[in-house]
Amino acid sequence: MRGVRRRLCSALILAYGLFSLYAAYTVFLRPRHSAAPRPPHRDRRGQRGFTDHVALGNEWNPWEEDEKNELAASLQRYEANLKIIKYARSHLEQTSLRVQIWGKAAIGLYLWQHIFGGHLEPADVTAQWREGSQKAGKTHFSFLTGPSVVPGYFSVEAEHVVLVLNGREQAKVASAIQWLHYAQTLIQTHKIRHVAVVLLGNEQCNNGWIQPYLKRNGGFVNLLFVTYDCAFVNEEDIFQWPLGVATYRNFPVVEPNWSMLHDPRSYLCNFLGTVYKNSSRETLMEILKQDGLDKLCWIAAREQWQPQETNESFKNYQDALLQSDLTLCPVGINTECYRIYEACSYGSLPVIEDVMTPGDCGNSSMYHSAPLQLLKTMGAPFIFIKNWNELPAVLEKEKKMSLQEKIQRRKKLLEWYQNFKAWMKQKFIITLENSFLPSDKG
């Protein structure tokens, strides 16, 4: 069904290009047919006939009629080509989508601002209502977010909706279910036709509550994009989505510059974060204290997690990323953390504790060697270690690297991260279009 539609669209686009080139060639570049040499023509009307042509001030062209006919035929072909081109254009315009994204979780800002490169008005992050729009692929996207975006109190301006929801904890799940029920009502009353969900999943992958809402299970949600190594990812209608940066802490879109790439950095590594009791983070702190390794790194540990940053702590964190060659990423409740993507933003290579955390994550029908399968599948150029006892050797190697080697590594990391975001955007758009565009079968 989808294959037939894609082949039709491809054929129309190909016809569009071929006819455009042929029309331009026919009108502007095609050489006139040169006639074979003919003997001088003698006007049967005698000298007077010849004199009449001269008297008009024109040189008589005996093949003028042939050229006129050929020009007329060329114009006819050109008009026919224009009709086909107009049909192809109108067909493509008819199949374009209008998708409205309702951002009710902070991960929506990573989707819109970091992956799509979109803007929001007003720029004030505390505004009650923010919106933006963008044309991408065959789809016109609009994005709405803010506390004022509540069910029933804003205009639904598209037949296709992407809901960005938070399912990390039970209180957030209750709010997410309210939004799903609102979307279901719009489906039932024919106000909208299709729904996709981008879900900030539970860190232990306890996401079973959304299963009944999926179309494959009798619900109405066509597509699900979910964070972490969720076990029911199948790459058909359920896809793994990157956690991204901590937009709820207003982590910015970082534009790489010359200094970020080329300047020497003051620290070999950094770790700013919470150290939980009886965790591998305690082991990490002990190893860093051995042989004075903590003196080579920017270390700022705290005993209790803080959901919000002060201006000073946030600046310190950004400076640590910018001034460190490596960013240490020990596991928390889940192996995937915001720190990974934030380090990439500043060209600081993540050193990741590559172990599976407790819970229901991993070993989906598509991936059997979690964690971080999305990043690994995309060839993330990170350092993966199984135990922090491997860190001293990593840092020893780091000491011996030249600045030029580090510059090349930063370039590779920043280019990979840009390509990763571009690939996620393209995959998101193509998946929506393949699911939402009308099929060719009745």
Buried (B, 14 or more C-beta within 10 A) or exposed (E): EEEEBBEEBEEBEEBBEEBBEBBEEBBEEEEEEEEEEEEEEEBEEEEEEBEEEEEEEEEEEEEEEEEEEBEEEBEEBBEEBEEBBEEBEEBBEEBEBBBBBBBBBBBBBBBBBBBBEBBBEEEEEEBEBBBBBBEBBBBBBBBBBBEEBEBEEBEBEBBBBBBBBBBBEEEBBEBBBBBBEBBBEBBEEEEBBBBBBBBBBBBBBBBEBBBEBBBBEEBBBBBBBBBBBBBBBBEEBBBBBBBBBBBBBBBEEBEBEEEBBEBEBEBBBBBBBEBBEEBBBBBBBEBBEEEEBBEBBBBEBEEEEEEEBEEEBBEBBBBBBBBBBBBBBBBBBBBBBBBBBBBBBBBBBBBBBBBBBEBBBBBBEBBEEBBBBBBBEBEBEBBBBEEBEBBBEBBEEBEEEEEEEBBEBBBEBBEBBEEBBEEBBEBBBEBBBEBBBEEBEE
